[in-house]
Amino acid sequence: MPKLFASTALALGLVASPLTADTLRVGMSGGYFPFTFVQQDVLQGFEVDFINAVTEITGDDVEYVTMSFSGLIGALESGRIDTVANQITITPEREAKFAFSQPYVIDGAQVVVKKGNEGSITSTDDLSGKTVAVNLGSNFEQLLRELPNADEIDIKTYESNIEQDTALGRVDAFVMDRVSSAQVIQESPLPLALAGKPFSEIQNALPFRDDEAGQVLRDKIDAAITQLKEDGTLTEISQKWFGADITAN
């Protein structure tokens, strides 16, 4: 059974010495329910179960390093962590910098609005003239900027309070992945609703530094992901957290 650690020390730069090769340092925000979140001081969620299952196969220990989402990629680039498990979307820009594992979540971008406003946005065309919020550092800003009507959308980036400001009408909508959007609406006391159907398929995977050591680590983790898919474990983890299989098309 891998040893589990939750640490913010690395994120703050307080630990300088490298860890042993058989300790996988995994960065995550700890604030992205139900993928990674803290409840009663315990770090948990889909990503945690997924990484635990991976390291059960590889035999590695795992150290979870929590920090703000916007700092995760920088921590990976600087070598403070070995990978990021926080629904990192594969994009051409990221593929040019990192060695990605195979996708382990297939999702789509979803618009969320204040409850009662669902009829005002039925497609991305209806985002014209609207103020739309996205999480800072996420891929959704780029997805919006690639829309044909991007010049007509006022895009705002948020570290927090994205749901609250939407429910209060400070912004017209926010965009998040489909699965997380549904979970946020279910768990939040705020009056929110899905608007329209998901757009733009998203493939999420684990990024590693694109050097020899990173590629070797990626290949080891990738083999474990393949095994989890083939033996049904990845589907079981998905069903536990979402009641559906979000790991395949």
Protein Blocks (a to p, Z undefined) as FASTA:
>chain_A
ZZddddfklmnopafbdcdfklccdddehlacfkbcceehiacdjklmmmmmmmmmnopa
cddddddfklmmmmmmnopambdcehpacdfklmmmpccdddfbdcdddddddehilmmp
mbfklmgopacdddehiaklmmmmmpmklmmpccdddfbhklmmmmnopambdcddfklm
mmmmmmpmbdcddehjdehiaddddddddbfklmmmmmmmmmmmmmmmmnommmmmmmmm
nopafkbZZ
